[in-house]
Amino acid sequence: MRCQKAEIRHRPDIEDSKMTKRVRPQLIEDTRRVVAYMRVSTLKQDLENQQHGIIEFAKKEGLQPIKFVGEKIPGTTPLKERKLKPLIESLQRDDVLIVAEISRLGRNTSEVLTVIQTLVDKGVIVYSVKQDFRFDNSLNSKILSTVLSLAGEIERELIGIRTKEALQRRQEKGLPIGRPKGPTG
């Protein structure tokens, strides 16, 4: 459902030069949709913090009403299996997508850039709340999306390296690795 916000715009180009009064202002509908996409990686996490931040941002920016799309699914899940894919397909020119942070759009540089570029090519404006960024077709947002998604990917790789090193140390010490075994039965 598209938001229905009416806006009054004066049309001086249709004013009669012999008349002293202006022609009645014309109502023009703003038909853009504002959608917030939220994702957490585990069932134990909740979407409340992301939703709160998005609501505050949207109020400040005048982006109302908001339709929320949320899911609890690991970011490593392929895009085609996430709610984000049909959401991207449904968004149209002048629609707005708000995310808490760009890492919610994907787990590697390629996927984040693909999602952002697909949306920007469609004329969708993407806001990232925590960073207070706007992604559109400007040069600044192209540079910004590349740098930020690359930094996120590097951090995830570093976490993976540290985890593997810690597991190797535990194994060398003869300590158990992995989750504790549950009761059998």
Buried (B, 14 or more C-beta within 10 A) or exposed (E): EEBEEEEEEEEEEEEEEEEEEEEEEEEEEEEBBBBBBBBBBEEEEEBEEBBEBBBEBBEEBEBEEBEBBBBBBEBEBEBEEBBBEEBBEEBEEEBBBBBBBBBBBBBBBEBBBBBBBEBBEBBBBBBBBBEEBBBBEEEEBBEBBBEBBBEBBEEBEEEEEEEEEEEEEEEEEEEEEEEEEEEEE
